[in-house]
């Protein structure tokens, strides 16, 4: 290997090592709402510091660092403007990643990553040990963090909705149940695109309490909202059941309980649709493999390969029929066996 290749590899590794700096800087920019404050015209740092109640010189250093990554841009006057990257942090954009930027670097999640080595050694989520309770039970008693989580899940759904609707035809169904559907972003889009379809949103009562978009407007009379624990029961009477990024939150034993509850109420000609990361073959770039580590340290769940999904579904008496790419994730279609 040439000296150039060695040095290039070294510099790339240093970028990876310093990756936490970028994620925390993005978190602070999102927390302060800088992309919203800048809007479409350059803003002086002193003005931004006044509005955010921050130290002006330190805020400049933050913006300067982010601008080096293409997140914001500094002009000749030393003012800062938005870029295509920083615009993704605007809260008023339905494709915003603002919620995700805050959630993934928020103190509860961030502290778990500091114990990744322990999770690798034990196979157990470090979140439980640090906070004294599993992730979703923690959210029950920390409403501010729960709101951050729900906002991140809603923005994540918004980004993926168009890909899911483009990839799959829901019009053949009569009634669809969105299991663990959060505040209803995906179900709302499915019902809007299919005016003859009826839907049911299923999640914990505090979560579905925020599903205002389903209660009003054009789909209000075609949608039912059910606050229930899917480990206890899932509503019957539908020919399609959808779970988006639900199964990866849980280990095989818990995932099997959810799938079995779903199988129990499904008709023999029903369809199960899992929207999940399906891990790529070895050595291929794959964000799903990185996000799998988040499952390890914070939830105890995992992202799975196609073979692992086949095995899990078979145990719950489903047959995997096909896997359909839908943006960065995939739709795993199964039928009762």
Buried (B, 14 or more C-beta within 10 A) or exposed (E): EEEEEEEEEEEEEEEEEEEEEBEEBBBBBBBBBBBBBBEEEBBBBBEBBEEBEBEBEEBBEBBBBBBEBEBBBBEEEEBBBBBEBBBBBBEEBEEBBBBBBBBBBBEBBBBBBEBBEBBEEEEEBBBBBBBEBBBBEBBEEBEEBBEBBBBBBBBBBBBBBBBBBEBBEBEEBEBBBBBBBBBBBBBBBBBBBBEEBBBBBBBBEEBBEBBEBBEEEEBEEBBBBBBBEBEEEBBEEBBBBBBBBBBBBBBBEBBBBBBBBBBEBBEEEBBBBBBBBBBBEEEEEBEBBEBBBBBBBBBBBBBBBBEBBBEBBEEBBBEBEEBBEBBEBBBBBBBBE
